[in-house]
Amino acid sequence: METIRQNGKTILYSNDGISIKMVFKNLTGRNFQGQEYTDYIRHIAIGSMGFSPGIIEHCRDGEVAGKGTIPNV
């Protein structure tokens, strides 16, 4: 099980081994940059997924595998 958590709360989860890692990279600016990234954060991450600006954690089997920040755009 992989999850993305914010403030101790699980926002997204999956068992497929791919999607959570990809979404985490999207959220932390590794897959998008510039205006495309700003739009993704504003409309998808905050507007649709339920994230807010701040620290997020990518967890695998309950252990933190990575941390990142969602900017306040």
N, C-alpha and C positions, 0 to 999 in steps of 0.2 A: 504494500500500500504506500503510495506517495501522496503527499498533501502540500498545499501552500497555506501557511498560517499567517495571521496578522493579529497582534495583541493577544496571543494565546488561543485564538479562535480559528478553526479550520474553515477556510473559504472555499477551496477546491480540493477534490481528491479523485484518485483514479488508481486502478490496478493494472493499466495497460503498459506501464514501463516507458512510455514515450511522451504522452500529452502534458503531464505536469512539468516535466523538465523543459519542454518547449515553451509552455505558457510562462514559466518562471523567467526564462531568457527574454521573452517578449516584455514582461513587466519590468525587468531590470535594464532594458535598453541594449541588450546584446543582439537582438534580431532586427530592431528598428532604430532609426536615428532621426533627428531633426523634427520637422513638422509631422511626419508620419508617426513617430513615437509619441509626440505630444497629443495628437488626435487619438491614438490608441489608448493612452492613459486616461484622457478626459472622457471619451465616449464609451469605451469598452470596459476598461478596468474599474473606473470609478462609477461610470454611468450605468453599466449593466452587470458587472460581476460582483459588486459590493465592496470593493477595496476602497481604502482612503489613503491619502499621502502618509508615508511613514515606512517603518521597517517591516519586511516580510521575510518568512523563512520557508525554504524548500526542505521538507522532511521526507525521509525514506525509512519506513518501518519504525516510526517514532523518534528517530534520531535526526538532528539538524544536519542536512547535507550542504546547505548554502544559505547565505543571507544576502539581502539586497534592500534597496530603498525605492519606493514609489515616490516620485517628486510631486510637489504641489504645483500643478500647471494651471 
